[in-house]
Structure formats: structure tokens, C-alpha cells
Amino acid sequence: MRYSEFWSLVDDVFGDAYGRTLAGVQVLTELDSRTAVQALDDGVDPRVVWHALCDAMDVPDERRWGSDRRRPAPPAR
């Protein structure tokens, strides 16, 4: 997953304003108690960060890939 794809999914699944805020403030224990932004800045794979954020926010698998049903799902975690 590319960084642009990560941010596109954040906007699509959580909404533009809320998603960007969430990525900057939600501490993810799965990522050593870092926020999504901190983890990305530290070089963690965006796909790993995306799954950790979705897990923390209880996003079901079928909603994790946004509204574009034709988008192929990234490889499993």
C-alpha cells in the first residue's frame, strides 16, 4: 500500500476532517503506543498502520477498503 492510498482510505472510511485528526491523535497499542502519523513517520508500512487503525476503531473487514468496491484488497496482514 502506498502512502497516498493510506490517506485516501482514511478520508473515505473516516471522513476528511475526522480521519486526519484521528490519524494524528489516536494512540495505537498495536504500534507500540504510537499514532498512525508517528508510525508512518517512523517507517512502518502503511498497510500495517491501516490495519492497526481499523482494528482500534472496530472497522469491519468489509468497510476497510472504502466505498470503491472494485478496488482490490491489499494482501492480508
N, C-alpha and C positions, 0 to 999 in steps of 0.2 A: 504494500500500500504506500502510495506517495503522500507527502505532507499535504498537498492540495486536496487529495481525496479524503484524508482525515478531516480537514477543515470543512469540506463540502458536506460530509456526513454529519459533523457536529451541527452545522447550520440547519440541515434538513431534518434531523431527528429531534433536536432540542430547540430549534429556533435561533435566529441570528444573534439577538442580544443575549438571551439566556444561555445559549450554548457557549458563547465566547467567555461569558462570566464564569460559568460552571467549570470550563477547562482551566481557568486561572485560579479558582478558589477551592474546588472540591479535592480534598486530600484522599489519595487512593492508597490504601494499605497494601494492595497487591503490587504497588510500585514503590515499595519502601517509604511509604508516607510522603510521597511527592504529589504535586498536582500534575495534571496532564501536560500543562505547559512546561513545567520543570523537567518532567521525564523526557519530553521531546527535546528540550534544550540540552539534556544530558546524553542524548543519542539513542534513547530507547526507540525501537522500531514502532512506527505509528500504528501498525496493526495491533501490537501488544497493548499500546496505550488505549486504543479504541475499545478493545475488549474489556480492559480493566475499568474504563469509564462506564461502559454499558453494564458491566456486572455490578458496579457500585450503585448505579441508578435503576437497577432492575429492569433494564430494557430487554424485552423478549427477543429471541433469535430472529424471528420473522420481521422485526422492526429495525434491526441493526443496520440494514443496508439501505435505509431511506425509502423514499417514495418511488424510485425508479425500479420497477420490478424486472426490467431487462438487464440490470446491472449484475454481472456475475459476482457471486460472493467470493471474497478473498479466501485463501487457504485457511484451514482450521487452525485454531490457536496452537 
